Amino acid sequence: MGRKEVEAIPWLLNEVGIAHMVTATEYITQYDAILAEIFLKCKAMPGAERLVRHFHKKGIPQAICSGSRSITFGPKREPHKEWLDFITLKKKPDDPSKVLVFEDSPNGGRSAKAAGMKCVMVPNEKFFKEALDIGLVFSRLRS
């Protein structure tokens, strides 16, 4: 975690002793194909669609920030395209102090906080305690 793919994959292949069996490029190609299939079956976090639709109806600007590569982000988004299309894509961010982030990842939450954004954490239960140091923590998006 925290390494670029170009560094991480060769390291991983060496660590598990299969660098002689597959190149990093071959591994990434196979990995991306498997992920694309999995992402098409993923369900949204309960309450996410309702929250996005509510913000859209009220005219509250929304954005998605992701560390995902575009090749994996597209398949993640596809099953939820109908309501994720309410979120406008743009390149330049708003004033960070006026941004409220909903985040499930401790790393993403720390990034939001470091950027001066307010963060609501909705973590997996195994990261709940870690999330308490980042911002307001909800166990779920829906009530």
N, C-alpha and C positions, 0 to 999 in steps of 0.2 A: 504494500500500500504506500502511496506517495511517490512511487517511481514512474517514470514514463515507460510506456509499453516497450519501446526500443531497448531499454535497459532491463526491464523486469522479466520479459519473456526469455531471453537467453540465460539470465541468472536462474530462473525457475527450471528451465530444461536441464541445466547443469546440476542444480541441487537435487533433482529427482533422478538424475542419471540417464536421461533419454536424449541428451543433446546429439548423440551420434545417430539417433533414429529418425529425428524430425528437425527441420529447420524452423527458426522462429517464424518465418513467413508462412510456412505450411501450417504450423500450430495455430497461428492467429486466424488464418483462413478457416480452418476447421472449427475453431472456437467461436468465431463470429457466426458461422452457419448454425451451430447448435444454439447459441444465444438467441438468434433471430426466431427460431422455432419456439423457444421457451417464452420469449417476450410476447409473442402473439397470443399466448394463453394466459398471460398475467392479468389479474384483476386489479382494479384501482383500489387504493386505500378506501375503506368505507367512509363516506362523508365527503370525499374529495370532489366528486362530480357536483354534489349539492352546493358546496362552498364556491366552486368556480362559477356555477350558474348564478348563484346569489350575487357574487361580486360583479359579474357581467351585467345583471339586471340593474344593479345600483350604480353602474358606470365607474366602478373602481378599477383602475388599471391593474393588469396582471402580467406576469412574465414567468417564464420557466428558465432557470439557470441549471445547467447540467455539466458535469465533468465528462459525460459520455461522449464518445466519438459519434459523428453523424451517422456512421454505418450502423451503430447499435441504438442510437436515439430514435431513429425512424420506426423500427419495429416495436420499440417500447410504447411509442405514441399511437401507433396504428389502431389498436383495439378501442381506444378512447377518443379517436379523432373527432367524433361528432361534438363533444363538449370541449375538448382541448382547443378546437378551432376558435373558441371565444377569446383565447389568449393571444394577444398581438405579439408578433416577434419584432424586435428592434435591436439595433447594435449598441446604441449608447444608453447607459443606465441613467436612472433618475438619481437625484440627490440621495445618497445612501441613508441619511438620517430620516428620510421620509418613506423608507421601504420597510415593509413588514414581511419577513420570510417565514414560511412554513417548511420545516425541514425534518427529515427522519434520520439523517446521518449525523453523528457527532462531528465528523470532519466538516461537513457542509455547514452545520450550525456554528462551529468555531470560525469558519471563513466569513459567514455573514456578520458575526459579532466583530471580527477584526476589521471588517469593512465599514463598521459604524452603523450597521442595520439592526433593527429590532428583530428578534427571532423567537418564534414559537416552535418548540421541539415536539414532534410526534414520533418518538422513537420506538423501535422494536423493544420489547420488554427487557431483553438482555442488555440494552444500552441505556435503560431508564436512569440509573444512578449517575452515569457519566453525563447525561443530558442536563441534569439539575444545575450544573455549573455554567451552562451556556445561556439559558434563557427560560422563559415560561415553558412548562412542560405539560402537555396533555397526553393522556393515555390513548386517546382516539380523536378523530376529527368530528365525529357525529355525537350528539347527546342522546 
